[in-house]
Amino acid sequence: MNAGPEAVEQAVEILRSGGLVALPTETVYGLGADATSSEAVARIFALKGRPSFNPLIAHVADIVAAERIGVFDKYALTLARSFWPGPMTIVVPIRPDCPVCELARAGLDTIGLRVPANATTLAILEQLDRPVAAPSANSSGRLSPTTADHVAADLGNGVDLIIDGGASRIGVESTIIACLGGTPVVLRPGGTQREELEVILDTELADPADDKVIAPGMLTSHYAPHARLRLNATDVKPGEAVLDFGGQLSGGVVHIDLSPDGFLEEAAANLFASLHQLDAAAVDQVAVAPIPNEGLGEAINDRLRRAAAPH
């Protein structure tokens, strides 16, 4: 559908109902879903075929909306006022009442925020009045799409609505900069040049000190719960909690089923919240039921393996 008022109206309706919309932006086309809904965000991962749950950028209409989600220090505010709307994502600490779901944040206490420079997508964000998670609208490992035709050729009928806003003006992803106290750090180069940022901030930007994932486009790390995870468990040992899938296990001092009916999308949507529940229960060890290593199961198992690694 061509960009315009009708496309905006349809997109808002689809996003509110948990659907997926391919959104034009100045960088690349994004695969948008309601960032406050873990079920909607799970659909992004399922359609893209992502093998791991990395954090997604939350797109908002303006600085006011962004500050309802994250805590902005002086550097973050200066960058937002200077470069938004535009091809720059700012990673900041989340507020205690952050509405963005844990799946979109990959369980982290930071969030990447962006105000895109595209009139149609901004109108959608303003009318929707909630953040939209929108990674590039392509299958995992494929080239990022810069036209609606690219999206249609790759993702096809998996997207509820593809808005044709013409070719992306910049054609590369946004620059990602972390403002988490101290000197801002460039996490990913992109559509806003490092030199421009340094001039505005009047300081030399830092590079990442390690490979911890706090934004898209970085190397893979993990959210690690306090409890030890025993993966692919077929029984429950005394004193263990249970993270079940499809009712395979019984008992446990705490018993949480990611999806009693064995649906992988439901399990993905519940994963991070369930790990936090286990943390809150202060258990020492968790028996984790086997999860099929297909579709979203691959990403769930990847995240569980990382969570189970020594830390």
Salt bridges, closest charged atoms under 4 A:
GLU26 OE2 - ARG114 NH1 2.67
ASP34 OD2 - ARG130 NH1 2.87
GLU102 OE2 - HIS276 NE2 2.52
ASP129 OD1 - ARG68 NH2 3.38
ASP154 OD1 - ARG142 NH1 3.24
ASP160 OD2 - ARG43 NH1 3.11
GLU198 OE2 - ARG194 NE 3.47
ASP207 OD1 - ARG194 NH1 3.13
ASP235 OD1 - ARG230 NH1 3.36
GLU240 OE1 - ARG230 NH2 2.82
ASP244 OD2 - HIS255 NE2 3.11
ASP302 OD1 - ARG306 NE 3.19
